[in-house]
C-alpha cells in the first residue's frame, strides 16, 4: 500500500510565525529572573527598602492574576493574534517606561502595566504556536518548552550582565527585544480564526465552584507564596553584585528547566502525582527553613536557592497537571482560573514578606514561606482522592478521565484487532500504513486510535485540536484504508496532560478487545521524551498484555519491552 497521504516534517522547518512567537516566549519567560539580579542595586540606587522594591513583584503578579480572568474573554472576541500583539505592545511600552523611571514608585506602577501585557501574551502564545506549527502539535510543544527553559535559564544571566552597566539595563533590554518580537509577530503571524464559542467573562470565577479546581488552586497559591518569597528576598542575604546574582539564578533556572522536562515525568510515573507533590512540597519547606536559619550565611542561602530549582521544576509541571486532571471545565477556563489563584499568592507574598522583614527580621518571611509549603501539603491531602482517581481512570466526583470515542462503523463482537495509535502529526498516515501491513499479514482488523491530547506546560493548558478535527482525521485514515481493501475501525482517545494515564487506558482497551498487536510510531518530540518513564510509550509498554511494536517506514517493526525501552533510552542519551 502506498503511503502517499502524509509526509514527515522537520522540527526546525517551521513557519516564520512560529519562530517569531517562540522568540517572544523566550523574552517573556525571562521576565521574573531578569529582575532578580538587580534588586539590591535598585534598593541602593533609588534609596528604597527591600520591602519597597518587593512591590515590583506584587504589582506585576497581582495585575497578571486579575487579568487572567479576562484574557479568555478578550481573546475569544478579538482573536489570538490581536491579543498577542496587544500584550507584546504593552510589555514594550511599560518595560521601557520602567527603565526611564527615576523612582521606585514609578517602576512599581509601570510593572503593573507590564503584568497586564504579560497576561495577554502568555494566555495566547502557546495556542498561536500550536496553530502555526508544521508537523502537528508535537513540534510546537518542543519549541514552547525550549523557549520556556531558555528564558528561565538565560533571564537571570542577561539581567546580571545588563545590571552591571545600570539597573535600567534589564528594563530597556526587555523593551528592545520585545519590540523586535512585536514587529516579527505583526509581519509573520497570520490572522487566526476566532473561537467558534466565546468565553464568558464570569466563567473563570464560576469554575471555582468545582471542588477539585478550588483545592488545587489553593495549594498552588500556598506554593507560590513560598516560591515568590524566596525569589523576592533571597538576593539580599547573598551579598553579591548583579553579575554574581545572575550566575546564581542561572544555575537555579537550569535546574528548574531540567527537572521540569526530564525528572518530573519519571517520578510521576513511578510514584504518582500526589505522592511526588507531597515529597516535593516538604522538600521546599526544608529548603526555606535552611534559608531562614542560615540567613546570615551567604553560602547557605546561595546553595539552598540553587537546590530549590529542582523542586520548583517538578512542582510547576505536576501541579498544573493535577489541576487539569480534576477540573471538569474547558482547558482555557481552567488555565485562567488556576493562573488567577496562583499569581495572587505570588503577588501578595513579597508584599507581606517586606512588611514582616521591616517589623521583625529578614529570617521571618522565609519561615512563613516554609509554613506555606507545609500547609500546601495538607490542602493537597484534602483532594488526594480526586487526583488518585483521575490517574487510575476511576470515577470520583468531578475528575476528568481519558475517554475512548468510537468513530466509524462498530466492529463485530469478538474482533481481535491490530491497534495503531497516532496523533495529530504529519507522519501519522505513514504509521497507519505500516500498521496496516501487520494487520494484513495477520488477517486482522485494523483499529486506528487517534490520541487527542491537552498540552500542559507551566500554568498553560490548551486542547491541541478540537474533537471534530480528531474525528475527521480518523475518518480520513479509514477512507484511505478502505480504498486499499483494509478492514478498519476507529477511535479517538482524549487525554488530559498525563501521557502515562492515556497509555494505560489504551493498554486496558487492548486487553478488553484481545488486541493482537499495538503499533506506535516515532514521536516528533524525540526519543528522550518518548521512551522515558512517564511517557505514553513507556506506560503503554509496561501495562499492555498485547505485543507493542515501534513501526517506521521501510523498517522491520521493533518490539518494545521494558528492556528495549531502557536500551532506546540509553541510545538516545
KAQUI-V994333 format. One record per residue. D_LAST is the distance of its C-alpha to the last C-alpha in whole Angstrom. Layout:
d_last=D_LAST
d_last=D_LAST
//
This chain:
d_last=35
d_last=34
d_last=31
d_last=33
d_last=32
d_last=29
d_last=27
d_last=23
d_last=23
d_last=20
d_last=19
d_last=20
d_last=24
d_last=25
d_last=29
d_last=30
d_last=31
d_last=27
d_last=26
d_last=30
d_last=29
d_last=25
d_last=27
d_last=30
d_last=27
d_last=25
d_last=29
d_last=30
d_last=27
d_last=28
d_last=31
d_last=31
d_last=29
d_last=31
d_last=34
d_last=33
d_last=34
d_last=37
d_last=39
d_last=41
d_last=42
d_last=43
d_last=45
d_last=46
d_last=47
d_last=49
d_last=50
d_last=49
d_last=48
d_last=44
d_last=45
d_last=47
d_last=43
d_last=42
d_last=43
d_last=41
d_last=39
d_last=41
d_last=43
d_last=39
d_last=38
d_last=41
d_last=42
d_last=38
d_last=39
d_last=42
d_last=41
d_last=39
d_last=42
d_last=43
d_last=40
d_last=40
d_last=43
d_last=43
d_last=40
d_last=42
d_last=45
d_last=44
d_last=41
d_last=37
d_last=38
d_last=41
d_last=39
d_last=36
d_last=39
d_last=41
d_last=38
d_last=37
d_last=41
d_last=42
d_last=39
d_last=40
d_last=43
d_last=43
d_last=40
d_last=43
d_last=46
d_last=44
d_last=43
d_last=47
d_last=48
d_last=50
d_last=50
d_last=48
d_last=50
d_last=49
d_last=45
d_last=45
d_last=47
d_last=45
d_last=42
d_last=43
d_last=43
d_last=40
d_last=39
d_last=41
d_last=39
d_last=35
d_last=36
d_last=37
d_last=34
d_last=32
d_last=33
d_last=33
d_last=30
d_last=28
d_last=30
d_last=31
d_last=27
d_last=27
d_last=30
d_last=30
d_last=26
d_last=26
d_last=24
d_last=24
d_last=23
d_last=20
d_last=19
d_last=22
d_last=20
d_last=17
d_last=19
d_last=21
d_last=19
d_last=17
d_last=21
d_last=21
d_last=19
d_last=20
d_last=24
d_last=23
d_last=21
d_last=24
d_last=27
d_last=28
d_last=27
d_last=29
d_last=32
d_last=32
d_last=33
d_last=35
d_last=37
d_last=38
d_last=40
d_last=41
d_last=41
d_last=42
d_last=39
d_last=36
d_last=38
d_last=39
d_last=36
d_last=35
d_last=38
d_last=37
d_last=34
d_last=35
d_last=38
d_last=35
d_last=33
d_last=37
d_last=38
d_last=35
d_last=35
d_last=39
d_last=38
d_last=35
d_last=35
d_last=37
d_last=40
d_last=38
d_last=40
d_last=41
d_last=41
d_last=43
d_last=44
d_last=45
d_last=43
d_last=46
d_last=47
d_last=47
d_last=44
d_last=42
d_last=44
d_last=46
d_last=42
d_last=42
d_last=45
d_last=42
d_last=41
d_last=38
d_last=37
d_last=40
d_last=38
d_last=35
d_last=36
d_last=38
d_last=35
d_last=33
d_last=36
d_last=36
d_last=33
d_last=33
d_last=36
d_last=34
d_last=32
d_last=34
d_last=36
d_last=34
d_last=33
d_last=36
d_last=38
d_last=35
d_last=35
d_last=39
d_last=39
d_last=36
d_last=39
d_last=36
d_last=37
d_last=35
d_last=33
d_last=32
d_last=32
d_last=29
d_last=27
d_last=27
d_last=26
d_last=24
d_last=22
d_last=23
d_last=22
d_last=18
d_last=18
d_last=20
d_last=17
d_last=14
d_last=16
d_last=17
d_last=14
d_last=12
d_last=14
d_last=17
d_last=16
d_last=15
d_last=18
d_last=20
d_last=19
d_last=20
d_last=23
d_last=25
d_last=25
d_last=28
d_last=28
d_last=24
d_last=27
d_last=29
d_last=27
d_last=26
d_last=29
d_last=31
d_last=28
d_last=29
d_last=33
d_last=32
d_last=31
d_last=33
d_last=36
d_last=34
d_last=35
d_last=39
d_last=39
d_last=38
d_last=39
d_last=41
d_last=38
d_last=36
d_last=33
d_last=33
d_last=33
d_last=30
d_last=28
d_last=29
d_last=28
d_last=25
d_last=24
d_last=25
d_last=23
d_last=20
d_last=23
d_last=24
d_last=21
d_last=21
d_last=24
d_last=24
d_last=22
d_last=24
d_last=27
d_last=27
d_last=26
d_last=29
d_last=31
d_last=30
d_last=31
d_last=34
d_last=35
d_last=38
d_last=38
d_last=37
d_last=33
d_last=35
d_last=38
d_last=35
d_last=33
d_last=36
d_last=38
d_last=35
d_last=34
d_last=38
d_last=38
d_last=35
d_last=36
d_last=40
d_last=38
d_last=36
d_last=39
d_last=42
d_last=40
d_last=40
d_last=44
d_last=45
d_last=43
d_last=45
d_last=48
d_last=47
d_last=46
d_last=49
d_last=52
d_last=50
d_last=47
d_last=44
d_last=42
d_last=44
d_last=41
d_last=38
d_last=40
d_last=41
d_last=37
d_last=36
d_last=39
d_last=38
d_last=34
d_last=36
d_last=38
d_last=35
d_last=34
d_last=38
d_last=38
d_last=35
d_last=36
d_last=39
d_last=37
d_last=35
d_last=36
d_last=36
d_last=32
d_last=32
d_last=34
d_last=32
d_last=28
d_last=30
d_last=32
d_last=35
d_last=38
d_last=39
d_last=41
d_last=39
d_last=36
d_last=34
d_last=32
d_last=30
d_last=33
d_last=34
d_last=36
d_last=38
d_last=38
d_last=41
d_last=43
d_last=43
d_last=42
d_last=44
d_last=44
d_last=42
d_last=40
d_last=37
d_last=34
d_last=31
d_last=29
d_last=27
d_last=25
d_last=24
d_last=24
d_last=26
d_last=24
d_last=25
d_last=24
d_last=25
d_last=28
d_last=26
d_last=24
d_last=28
d_last=29
d_last=27
d_last=28
d_last=31
d_last=31
d_last=30
d_last=33
d_last=35
d_last=35
d_last=35
d_last=38
d_last=36
d_last=37
d_last=34
d_last=33
d_last=31
d_last=29
d_last=29
d_last=26
d_last=28
d_last=26
d_last=27
d_last=24
d_last=24
d_last=23
d_last=25
d_last=28
d_last=28
d_last=28
d_last=29
d_last=30
d_last=28
d_last=31
d_last=34
d_last=35
d_last=38
d_last=35
d_last=33
d_last=36
d_last=37
d_last=33
d_last=34
d_last=37
d_last=36
d_last=34
d_last=37
d_last=39
d_last=37
d_last=37
d_last=40
d_last=41
d_last=40
d_last=41
d_last=38
d_last=39
d_last=37
d_last=37
d_last=35
d_last=34
d_last=32
d_last=30
d_last=30
d_last=27
d_last=28
d_last=24
d_last=23
d_last=21
d_last=21
d_last=25
d_last=25
d_last=23
d_last=25
d_last=28
d_last=27
d_last=27
d_last=30
d_last=32
d_last=30
d_last=32
d_last=35
d_last=36
d_last=35
d_last=32
d_last=31
d_last=28
d_last=25
d_last=24
d_last=21
d_last=19
d_last=16
d_last=16
d_last=16
d_last=14
d_last=11
d_last=9
d_last=7
d_last=11
d_last=12
d_last=11
d_last=10
d_last=14
d_last=16
d_last=16
d_last=18
d_last=17
d_last=16
d_last=19
d_last=21
d_last=20
d_last=21
d_last=24
d_last=25
d_last=28
d_last=28
d_last=25
d_last=22
d_last=21
d_last=18
d_last=21
d_last=20
d_last=23
d_last=24
d_last=22
d_last=23
d_last=22
d_last=19
d_last=20
d_last=18
d_last=18
d_last=17
d_last=15
d_last=14
d_last=12
d_last=11
d_last=10
d_last=9
d_last=6
d_last=5
d_last=5
d_last=4
d_last=0
//
